[in-house]
Amino acid sequence: MSKLINIGLSSILSIGLFAGSLTVAPSQITYDQPNEAIAVQAETVQMPEDNTISVVEASQTASTSLTPRPQTPTQTSVSRSTTGQKSIASTSNQKAAAIISTAKKYIGVNYVWGGTTPSGFDCSGYTQYVFAQNGISLPRISRDQFDKGQAVSFGNLKAGDLVFFSLDNDKVIDHVGIYIGNGEFINASTSKGVTIYPLGSYWKSHFVGAKRVL
């Protein structure tokens, strides 16, 4: 009877020890293996991220190298165009100054009908002579001179412009002079010869038009 009890106790102890070993083994499997799996997964994830960053950086570098630089020919052409316009305006101003200087040399010269020289001028002979001294050819008669150049309004007159009048108020041009700026023009008048007049109410009332030939 005692032997049976001992055998029973031994069996119980063996079963307990076996059960204890089963309890410990799953605990080790549960915690160790997942940690290793996580580490492996982490390494696996990090590799593609590093590769992805390097590819993006390479793409950005390639994109930067392939991006065309802003072109400047348009700016250059605009700059040249502006410079050209300033040059033309400067040349025109120089010609106007030269014409006015020439015109003033003959202040006081008598009016002579049909005159075209410093010994005596009529109005269109005077303008023709002054412009010719500066390399610009004009027709002999004031009406024909009016057919040349670019039309200019009274409010946009510049020095060197030709100003035309109809003294008979019939709109037929019969007088011409040279605008010299500051509301004045120089001409060969029948009463005073070559002289300067302000473009006052009298001359405005006879004004027909102006032409720019410079």
FENMOPE-V645653 format. One line per field, one symbol per residue. ss: DSSP state (A for helix, B for strand, O for the rest). phi: phi as a letter, one per 20 degrees, with the letter a starting at -180 (. if undefined). burial: b if it has 24 or more other C-alpha atoms within 12 Angstrom, else e. A space follows every 10 residues. Layout:
ss: ???
phi: ???
burial: ???
This chain:
ss: OAAAAAAAAA AAAAAAAAAA AAAAAAAAAA AAAAAAAAAA AAAAAAAAAA AAAAAAAAAA AAAAAAOOOO OOAAAAAAAA AAAAAAAAAA AAAAAAAAAA AAAAOOOOOO BOOOOBBOOB BOAAAAAAAA AAOOOOOOOO OAAAAOOOOB BBOAAAOOOO OBBBBOOOOO OOOOBBBBBB BOOBBBBBBO OOBBBBBBOO AAAAAABBBB BBOO
phi: .fffffffff ffffffffff ffffffffff efffffffff ffffffffff ffffffffff fffffefffg edgfffffff ffffffffff ffffffffff fffffdgnff ecfnfccffr ceffffffff fffdmdecff egffffeemd fcfffdfcgn feddccfeld mefcbbbcfd nlmcbdbdef ecmfbdcfee fffffdfdrb cdde
burial: eeeeeeeeee eeeeeeeeee eeeeeeeeee eeeeeeeeee eeeeeeeeee eeeeeeeeee eeeeeeeeee eeeeeeeeee eeeeeeeeee eeeebbbbbb ebbbebbebb bbeebbbbeb bbbbbbbbbb beebeeebeb bbbebbebee bbebeebbbb bbbbbbeeee eebbbbbbbb bebbbbbbbe eebbbbbebe eebbebbbbb bbbb
